[in-house]
């Protein structure tokens, strides 16, 4: 018998991808330059030239049998060491390669981590709004998510509300900073308060509460420091990806780092390896592991996103839209012009503006613009945003 839950997931693709597919069809119909597609987070900055140079060299110079062989499931030791050395170099931690698990991007880092820490009937706290797929991955473990809204209008963590949501069934909390969809970077002070609450609740209930730090946007910030969570809360599992920071979303490359500072990290690392195994995860692409060993220190090119952010925020504020000032990632969280963000986003399609309503992210009355797109699309979209605003002003 088919699994009803899986039929449900497969037959109702997530909102972002559905809108992205609509955008492709619409562009084919009326022309690329007539559609302003802010739906998906596909980086518009090309991957650094060193990445393709490294691939070419590896293909030319290495033994093809060795190059394309299976690697150990957690990754080649050299790749894990490159990641551990990278973390030790940049943050105040002595990371060991044994605590690193190389993955196919943050999606598998997260699905594996949730599977490792959450059991049937348990709960995972998710500050909202949040990256839609958390729910899918958490529910696949038999656990459920507990949404805790962030504080408006800053969209920082509401630590007292998180404290009130923690129960003896709480297995973990996910913290995504810089944040998708809001662009918030959580302050060190709020993370320290959160760490104190988690430690206190662990004591009170005699449980272990993991903090899963989802950080694909760590290197994409606009002047704000992104605190390194493993040194703030010991029971942290860091989920990372090179999809955004090196512009490699289709190559599927990331890692999990189980903080060396937690008590008995080996046991948690075994749980990560076991979860990977149970999900049929064999190893990340051997070629890409080799590339990572050589390219992990390459800087992220944030400049294009910084300029897009300036053009978009300036243009929208001149038109009278309200938004949350983004300190990181490449998303803008904007107030919808009517309470029903789904209806608003549908109406925007009449102006060829494609963006995701907040509902899919667990929020009400906002929409998300993904601004990692061509600059001229942003510039050319402003008259459409003006016409959309005018349509609402005229009916008021
Ligand atoms: N987490 C967040 C917050 C994201 O925005 C994304 C992708 O957009 C992911 C995880 C998954 O990224 P990846 O491409 O590395 O699987």
Boltz pocket constraint, residues with backbone or C-beta under 6 A from the ligand:
constraints:
  - pocket:
      binder: B
      contacts: [[A, 41], [A, 104], [A, 105], [A, 106], [A, 107], [A, 108], [A, 131], [A, 176], [A, 178], [A, 179], [A, 180], [A, 214], [A, 216], [A, 240], [A, 241], [A, 242], [A, 243], [A, 249], [A, 253], [A, 254]]
      max_distance: 6.0
